[in-house]
Amino acid sequence: METISDRIHGILKEYWGYRQFRPLQQEIIEHVLQGRDALALLPTGGGKSVCFQVPAMAMRGVCLVVSPLIALMKDQVENLVRRGIPAAAIYGGLSRQEMEWILNGAVHGRYKFLYVSPERCQNEMFLAHLRQMQVCLLAVDEAHCISQWGYDFRPPYLQIAGLRPILPGVPLLALTATATPDVVEDIQEKLQVHPRKVFRKSFGRENLVYYVIYDEDKMGRLERIVRKLKGSGIVYTRSRRRTVDVSMQLQQRGIPAACYHAGLPPAERSLRQDAWMAGKVQVMVATNAFGMGIDKPDVRFVVHLDLPDTLEAYFQEAGRAGRDGRRSFALLVYHDSDRLAARENFGKSYPSMDFIRRVYDALGNYCQVPAGCGEGAVFPFDLRHFCHEYVLPVPETASAVSFLERAGYFRLSDSVKESSRLRIIADYEVLYRYQVEHPGQEALLQALLRVHGGRLFSDYAGISEKEMARRCGQTEDQVRKQLALLHSHSIVDYRPLPAGVLLWWGQDRLKHFPSLPGEVYAARKAAARRKLDAVIGYATEKSLCRSRYLLQYFGEEGSPDCGSCDVCIERKHPVLSMEDRGRLLAKAEPLLQAPRDMKAFMEALPDEPELLLRQFWNELLAEERIVSSDGCSFSWNQQAGKTETTPEDRTGSGMFPGSERFPAGLADSATCN
């Protein structure tokens, strides 16, 4: 008789080609197959998708997967289809007919996996079809997005719990690679995980070496890192402009590089990503828009040239290195100015309440909404024009609007993600008589009724002028003019959507704006400050192992030192062997005939490990083999004795214990220039 273990191992072998599961995968799968909820915490590259894909294949029905990114959904759907598993995704950009086709297919069992965005969870058409589906499992990917204490909070994730009453008895599996203890609790509460069960794999990555490198010359340091480590890499920066600048500088230095950010056209982003995946581009310089869903196993290094916003973001981005299990590096290039910039950015992200009140009043005046009015009103909104009109700083104003939106006073949306709205206000008899008298309007009215049905007489529905034009064989402009005519004749109430970004008023304008609720502003500000302090602490830490620092942040206590990060290496203080010393002496004397500082000396010997060069430099100073006339640059002391000191002579200084080796060009103290 076939056991559950036999069944899931057979599925793994048949569709994925593996004989064994990774740690925790089998336990999670068997737990789900028993019909129980769970939260799975697996590090980046830990095989999260297998944890819901394999059990779904062993169950009857469709697996509903909630995922935040279209690119991520498309990638997983393509991977499943290549394995012979029917899958589809619903996302913005599909026509209503395409969505209906996919949803009907899921209802009739044509798909094993249906991927949807969290925004889709409240869509009426989706919910109507969902009630007819046989769903075997609800999987929530990137589950940390549901927590307001997480680093990537997305309000639409809060709507997922609304699916649970529609899917009674269907187990839920939430998955994430990064979650602090408070976020773990929040995920389980918000998703109604019951009884609470967490599968947690250590976030430790033995093959990933963490370094913090203190250097003001970040481009020079980056060039040395890329040349020493070779292989494929990712460089993260905070701004789109900086990605362009850094990638161009790398290209000018002969390093194949490209930039990637959300402002590029989708087709261009795909071309650049494909070139990097294929190895045609060595280094991808990117904002945090790049990486989620990218499965490139041979990334040898991830470099952050700027402080990340949170350690959660850093851990996930750094974890994209070394997924093939080979030794790889996560490097943060840091300077004191970064700390000052981070504090300044924090202030812009959390402006004062007085400033937020000022923005609220300005928005009311901008939209010409009097006190006591405005609920449901929608206006085109241009942030930069608004800031120019009312002499407001753009970054702080954007943050203030975001807090007001979070509190429910406003909603910002892009018109491409919204739709015009329409309701039939004429009764059946008037509508029939109108169609007889205006035969040119009949095709459009019939199309509206076929798509939306009789509910148009009682409620507003979102309509697509493009879809109506297709059904009627007309242009969009013709449809808009006809709808406007129907509106003027009091047949329909047509509310066309303006172009661009829209500002929706969630409630009437208040005469006196109160403080924002604590959970919207004060509590979030305090949590964000703690996260920023943790990032700065990581960058400036000199005594605690980098890996231990990160693991403790995620609630893992008692982990051992990694032994390979810059802090651990610094504590080991490797000694120059006699062979090292002889080799370096032969190189140093001719180099230092002309004055050089220590940095120039190390740059002249790029194939030598930097920490050993630093220690060798200190020995030259201690033995007065190099001298300086200005205290900055040093040259060879022609009067120094030629007698070689022995290891015993140098023992006891406390300066050079140990004998570790480093990747050339990387070894560096967190505090050395």
N, C-alpha and C positions, 0 to 999 in steps of 0.2 A: 504494500500500500504506500502510495506516494505521500511523504510528509510535507509540511509547509516549507521546511528547509530545502528539501529536494526540489520543490516547485520553484521557489525564488532563485535558487542556484541555477536551475535550468533556464529560467528567463534571462538571468544575467549572462549566461554563456551564449544563449541563442541570439540575443539582440545586442549585447554590448561586448561580447567576446572575452569576458573575464571569467576566471574560474572561482575567484575568491572575492569577498567583499572587503572593503577597507574597514578599519576599526569603527565600531558603533553602527555602521550601516545596517547590518543584519538585525541588530537589536531594535533599531528604529522601525525597520520594515515589518518585523514580526509584531511589534506593538501596534502599528497601524492596522495590520491585517486582523487584529483582534477587535477592531472597531473603536479604538481609543484615541483621544486627542493627545498631542505632544508638541513640545517646542524643541527643535534640534539646533544646537549651537555647534557649528562645524567651521573651522577656519577656512579662509579663502583657498580654493583648490581642493577642499576636502571631500568633494563628491556629493554635494547637497541634492542635486537633481535626481540622482539614482534613488534617493531615499523616498521620493514620492512616485517616481516613474515605474520602478519595479513592482511595488505593491499594487499600483493601479492596474498593471498588466495582469496581475493575478486575481483581480476582482471583476465583477460584472458591472458594466456601466462606464460613464465618462468621468474622467478626472478633471475637475475645474481648478485651474491654476491662476492665481492673482499675481501679476508681476508688474513692476513699475515702469519699465522702459520698453518702447516698441522694438528697439534693436535687440534687446534681450529676448523678447518673445519670439521675434522672427528667427533668431539664431537657434533657439531651442526647438522651435517647430521644424526648421530645416533639418536639424540633427535627427529628430525623431522620424521624419519622413524618409531620410536616407537609410534609416535602420528598418524601414518597412512598417512603421507604426503610424497609423492615420492621426494627424493632428492639425489644428487650425488655430488662428488667433483673431480676435476682434479688437480693432483699434481705430482711432480717428483717421480719417482719410479714405476709409472704405465707403462705398455708396450704400444707401439703405438696402438696395436689392442684394448686394454682396453680403451684408450683415445678415439679412433674412435667410439667404441661402446657407450660410455657415451655421446659424442657430437652428434652422430646420434640420440640417445634417446632424447636429449634436442630439437633437430630440429623437431622431430616427436611428441613432447608433452608428452613424457613418464615421464618427471620430472617437478616438480613445482619449485624446487630450484636447481641452479647449482652454486657450490662454486668453485672459481678459485683463484690462487695466483696472485699477481700483475705482476710477471714475465711472466705469461701466456698471458698477454694482447697484446704482440707483436708477439706471436707465429703464424706462417702462417696458420697452420692447424686449430688452434682455431678460427682465424679471418675468415677463409673461412666458417666454420660452423656457426659462429655468424651471418654472413650476411643472413643466411637462417632461423634463429630462430625468433620466435615471443616473444620478450622480453617485459615484462610489467613494470619492475622496475630495476634500477641499484643501488645496495646498496654497499656502501664503508665503511667497518668496520675498526676501529682503524685509522680513517682518519687523525689523527695528524701525521702519518708516512709520509705524503706527504710534510710536511713543513720542510725546512732546519733549521728553528728556533725552531722546536720541539725537544723533548728529544730523539726521536727514529726515526730519519729521514731515510727513505729507498728510494733510488733513483728510483727503479722500480715503485713506486707509481706515479711518474710523467708521466708514460705512460698511466695512466687510462683515462686521458682527451682525448686521441686518440680514445677511443671507442665512444665518443659522436656523431661524424659525422656518424658513422655506425648505431647509434640508435637514429635517429631523432624523437623528440617528446616523448622520454622515460624519465620519471622523474628520478632524481638522489637524493638519500638520503645518506648523509654522516653522520657517527656516531662516537663519541669519548667520553671518560670519562674525558679526561684531555686536556685542551687547554687554553693557555694564550690569551689575546686579540689580540696580533700580529699573533699568530698561527691561530686564528679564521679567520682573514682576509686572511691569506695565503691559508688556505684550500679552502675558497670560490673562490679565484682567480684561483688557480691551477686546481680545478675541474670544473670551469666555472659554478658555481651555479648562476642561473639567473632566475628571479630577486633574489637578496640576501635575504635569510630568515634564521634566527637562532632561534631555540627553545632551551631555556636555563633553566635548572633546577638548583636551588642552589646546590652547591657542599657540603653544610653543612650536616653533619651526626650527628644528635642529640644523637644517641646511642653510638657513637665512642668517647672515651676519649683519648686525646693526652697527652703524658708525654715526657719530656726530662729529663733523669736521668744522672747526672754527677757522674761517677764512674770509677776509674782506674782498679778495679778488675771486669772486665766485666763478666767473667764466674761465679764468686760468685754471682753477681747481677742477671745474667740470671737464675741461679738455683733457687734463691729466688722468682723471678717473676713466673717461671713455677709452682713452688710448691704452691704459693699463689693463682694464678688465675685458676689453673687446666684447664681442657678442652683442646681442640685442638688448636695448634698454629703453626705459621711460624716464623722462625728466618732467617733473610737475612744477608749475609756476602758478601764481595766483591770478594773473590777468591775461586776457587774450593778446593784448599788445606785447606782453613779455614773451609769450610763446613764439610770436613771429620774430622778435628780436633775437632771442636765444637760438632758435633754429637757424636763422641767417648767419649768426656768428659761427655756429658749428660748421655750416656749409663752407664759409670762408676759410675755415681752418682745415678743410679737406675731409670733414666727417659727414657722411650721408645722413641727413636729418630732415624732418618735416614737422610742421606744427599742426595742432588739432584743437579746435575749440567749438563751442556751440554756435558761434556766429558764422561759421562756414556753411555753404549750401550742402544739403544732405548728400548729394552725388559726390561732391568734392571730399567730404569727410570719409565716405566709403572708399574712394580711390586711395586716399592716403592710408587709411587703415589696412586695406588690402596689400598695399606696397610694403608696409611695415610687417604685416603677418607673413608675407612671402620672403622677407629678408632683403628686399631691395632697398629698404631704408633701415639704417642701423638704429637710429635714435628717434623716438617720437617725443617731441616737446609739447606738453598738453596742459590744459586746465583739468579740473576734476571731472569735466564732461567725458573724459576718455577713460575706458578701462572696464566698466561694469559689463559683464557678459563676455569679455575678451578672454579667450582660453588659448594663450600662447605659452607653451610649457617651457621654452628655452630662454626666457627673459633672465639675463644675468645680473642686471642691476636696475634699481629704481632710485632715482635721485630727486630729492626735494630741495629746490633752490630757495624756497620761501617756507616760513613756518606754516604748517597745516592749521586748519581751523580747530580740529579736535584730534585727540589720539585715536578715536574710532576711525576717522577718515584716514589718518596716517597709516594705521595698522592694515586697513583694507587695501589701500593703494600700494604700500610697501609689499604686501603679501602677494602681489602679482609677479614678483620675482621668484624664480626657482621652483616653479610648480612641477618640474621634472625630477625634483629631489636632489639635483646637483647643487653644489655650493654657489650661493648667490649673495648679493649685497643690497642692503637698504641703507642709503646714505642721506643724511640731512646736513646740508651745508649752511652753517649758521654764523651770524655776526650780531654784535650787540644792537646794531640798528634795527634788526628784525624784531627784537622785543619791543622797542619803542613804536615801530610801525604797527605791531599787533595790538598794542594798547590803544593807539589812535583809531584803528579800524573798529575796535570794540566800542569805543565811544560813539562812532558813527552808526554802528548797528543798534545801539541802545540809547537813542537820544533822550533828553529829559522829558518829563511829563508836560512841562510848560511848552516845550517845542511841539509835542504831539498835539496839544490843545490848539496851538497856533495853526498847525496844518489842517486840523479838522475844520476850524472856522474858515480857513482859506478855501477849502474844498467846497464848502457850502456856498461861498461867494462866487467861486469859479463856475459852479453849476447853476448859479442863480436860484438856489433852493431856499425858500424862507423857513424860519423855525416852525416846527409842527407839520411840515410837509416833506414829501420826497420819497416815502417808502415805495419801492418797486420801480422808481425812475431809473433810466439808464442814459448815460452821456458818453460821447467820445472823450477819451482822456489821453493827453500827451504829457508825460511826466516832465520832460525838459521845458516844454512851453509853460506848463503850470509853475515850475520853479522860477522861470524867468519872469513871469508876470508878477509873482509875489515875493521875488528876491529871496528865494530859499535855496540852501545847498542841496544838491541832488542826492548824494548818498544818504544823508540823514533823513531827507524827505521820503525817499524810497522805503527806508526802515520804518518810519512813522506810519506810512500808508499800509505797510504790511501788518503792523500791530493793530491798526484800526480794522483791517480786513479780518484778522484772526479773532477779534472781539465781536465781529458780526455787524459792524456799522456799514461796511462796504464790501463789495466783491469786485475784484478786477478780473477781467477775462479777455482773451484774444478772440476777436470775432470769428476767426477760422475754426475755433473750437465750440462756438455757439451756433445758434440758428435763429432765424426769424420766427415769430410766433403768430398764430392765427386762430380765431374762433368764429364760427358762423353765428351771427346775431339775428338773422332773419329766421322766421319759423318755416316749417316745411312747405306750407301753402305759398307763402311769399317767395320762397326759393324756387319752387316749381314754376310759378308764373314768370319769374325773372328769367329763368332759363329759356322759356318759350319766347319771350320778347327779345332776348339777347342771345341768339344762337351762337354767336362768336365766342361767348364765355362758357358755353356748356362743356367743352372738352376739359377746360381747367377745373371747373367745379366737380366734374365727375372723377377726375384724377385725384383731387383732394379727398373726396369721399371714399374712393377705392383704397387709398393708402391709410387714411386715418379713421375711417368709419364714422358712425353716428356720434362718437364722443366729441366731435368738433362742435356739436350744438350745445354742449354743456361745459366744455373746458378748453383752454388754450392748448395747442399742440405745436411742437417745434416743426417747422417745415423747411425743406430745402428747395429753393428756387431752381437750382440746377437739376434736381431730380424731377421736379414738375415739368421743366422745359423738355427734358428727355422723354417723359411720358406723353407730352402733348405735341412733340415734334416742332417745338418753337425754340427761340433763343431765350436766355435768361432775362434779357432786357425786356422782351415782349411779355414774359410772365410777370415781371415786376410791375409793368404798366397796367396789365389786366388786374392784378391784385389791388393796385392803388385805385383803379376804377371801381372795383367791387366794394372797396372801403368807402369811397365817396358816395356810393349808392346805398350805404348802410346794409349791405348784404353780409359783409364780414368785418371783423375788427382785425386789421392787418398791422402788425408791428414789425416793420422791416428792421434789420440789424444794421447799424452804421458800420462803416469800415474801420479797421484799426483796433486799438485797445479800448475796452469799454469799462466804465465805472458804474456799477450797480449800487443803488442805495438800499441797504438792507433794512433800514427803519427810518422813520421821520427824523429830520434834523432837530437836534436838541438845542435849546436856547443857551443852556450852560452845560458844557461838556464835563462829565465827571472824570475821575481817574479810571484807568483801565483796570479790569479785574486782576487780582494778584497772579492767578495762574497764567494769564496772558502776558503780563509784563514783568512784575517784580520777581516772581519765582523763576521765570525763564532767564532773566538777567543774572540772577544769582547762580543758576546752574551753568550758564554760559561762562561766567567769570571763573567758576571752578574748573571748567574744561580748558579755558585758556591758561590758567595757572598750571594745569597738568602738562600742557604742551610746552610751556616755557620751562617748567621743571625738568622735563625730559631733555630739552636742548642744553640745559646748563648743569645737569647732574654730573658729578665727578667721581662719585664713590659707589653708586649702585649699578650693577650690571644692567645694560640697556634692556635685555630680554626680560629680566626680572621686573624691571620698572613697568614695562608694558603689561606683563601678566598680572602683576598686583593691581594695576588699574582695572583690569577686567575681572577681578575677584579671585584670581588664582594665587593663593598664598603658599609659601614653602617651596617654591620652585628653585632649583639650583642655579648657580651662575652659569652662563653659557660658555665662558672661557674664551670667547673669540671676538666679542665686541671691543670697541676702543677702550672702554673703562676696564674691562677684564685684562686686556693686553697691557694697558698702562700699569696695572698693578703688578704684572709679571716682570716688567723691566728687563727685556732680553739683553744679554751681554754680547759684546763683540767677541767673537772667537779670534784666535791668533790669525786664522786664515782671513777672516773679515778685515781685521785691522791692517794686515799687510797689504791686502788688495786696495783698501781705501787710502792708505798712506801713499801708495804709488799713484793714485788718481788725484789726491788732494794737493800734493806739493806743486805740480805744474799749474793746476787750476788756480791756486791761491797766490800765484806770483803777482796777479793783479787783484786789488781789493774787491771783495764781494761780501754781501751779507749772507746770513744763513739760508734765506729763501733762495737767493740766486745760486748758492752753492748746491742746494738740493736739486734745483731745476736743471743744473748742468750734469747731474747724475741720475737721469730718470729711471734707469734700470735697477737702482738700489732702493731697498725698503727705507721709507722716510724715517721711521722711528730709530733705526740703526744709525742713519745719517745724523739725526739729532744727537744721539748719544756720542757718536764719534766726534761731532763738533764740540760737545761739552768736554770731551777728553782733550781735544786739541787746545781748548781754552785753559783747562786745568794744568796742562803741561807746558803752557806758554809757547806752544808751537805756532800759534797764530796771534797776531797783535793788531791793535787798531789805534789810529791817530784821532779818530772822531767819535769813537764809541759805537759806531753803526756798522761800518765796513771793516773787514779784517783781511790781512794778507799774511803770507808765510813769513815766519820769523827766521831770517837767515842766520841768526846767532844761536838759535836753539840747538841743544845737543842732539846728536843722532842716536843716543843710546835708547834702545827699545825697552819699554817697561814690560814686565811679565804680568800674567794674570794675577799672580800673588801680590804684586806691588799694587795692583788696582783693586784688590779685594778689601772690603771693609769700609769703603767710602759710602756704601748704601745706595750708590747711584746706578749700578748696572747689574742687578741680579737677574737670573732667568736666561732663556736662550730661544725665545719664540721667533718665528719668521712671519712676515706679513706679505700680503699681496703688494707688489711694488707700487708705490705711489699712493697707497691708501692709509697706511698706518699714521695716525696723527692723534695727538692729544686733543681733548675737547677744549683745552684752554690755551693751546700753543698757537702762535701766529704763523 
